[in-house]
Amino acid sequence: MISAMAAQDDAHPELAALTEEQRAWALHSEALWSRARALASARPDLDAGDLYHALRCLELTPGERLARGLSRGRLRAHSR
């Protein structure tokens, strides 16, 4: 009987050198990209990259999203 990891390595040989954690992240990322591309194909006015980013952000806690948004937008009292 073939293990699940061996089957994944056969389907994605480029993942064989990765740790289990890295492999899980890569497979999850590819699943999100597939979903983003599917959503974008139904709505040509939307960008798949933007949809991927939004899907990734949905995995963050509200506090993490706020902190990232504030640091990106430079919304700090003494940013200049």
C-alpha positions in Angstrom: 0.0 0.0 0.0 1.3 3.4 -1.0 1.4 6.1 1.7 -0.4 9.4 1.2 3.0 11.3 1.2 4.4 8.9 -1.4 1.4 9.5 -3.6 1.8 13.3 -3.2 5.5 13.0 -4.1 4.6 11.1 -7.3 2.0 13.7 -8.3 4.4 16.6 -7.4 8.0 15.4 -7.5 9.2 19.0 -7.0 7.8 18.8 -3.4 9.9 15.7 -2.5 12.8 17.8 -1.1 10.5 19.9 1.2 9.7 19.3 4.9 6.2 18.2 5.7 5.4 21.7 6.9 6.7 23.3 3.7 4.9 20.7 1.6 1.6 21.4 3.4 2.1 25.1 2.9 2.8 24.7 -0.8 -0.1 22.4 -1.4 -2.5 24.8 0.5 -1.1 27.7 -1.4 -1.7 26.0 -4.8 -5.3 25.2 -3.7 -5.9 28.8 -2.9 -4.4 29.9 -6.3 -6.7 27.4 -8.0 -9.7 28.8 -6.2 -8.6 32.4 -7.0 -8.2 31.5 -10.7 -11.6 29.9 -10.8 -13.2 32.9 -9.2 -11.4 35.3 -11.6 -12.5 33.2 -14.6 -16.1 33.9 -13.5 -15.4 37.6 -13.0 -12.9 38.9 -15.6 -12.9 42.3 -13.9 -11.2 40.7 -10.9 -7.5 39.9 -10.7 -6.6 36.3 -9.6 -3.6 37.7 -7.6 -5.8 40.1 -5.7 -8.2 37.2 -4.9 -5.4 35.0 -3.7 -4.2 37.8 -1.4 -7.8 38.2 -0.1 -8.1 34.5 0.5 -4.8 34.4 2.4 -5.9 37.4 4.5 -9.1 35.6 5.5 -6.9 33.1 7.3 -5.5 35.8 9.6 -7.1 36.9 12.8 -8.7 40.4 12.7 -5.9 41.7 14.9 -3.3 40.4 12.4 -5.1 41.9 9.5 -5.4 45.3 11.3 -1.7 45.3 12.2 -0.7 44.5 8.6 -3.0 47.0 7.2 -1.7 49.7 9.4 2.0 48.9 8.7 1.3 48.8 4.9 -0.6 52.1 5.0 1.9 53.7 7.3 -1.0 55.0 9.4 1.2 55.8 12.4 1.4 59.1 14.3 5.1 59.7 13.4 5.5 58.0 10.1 7.5 60.8 8.5 
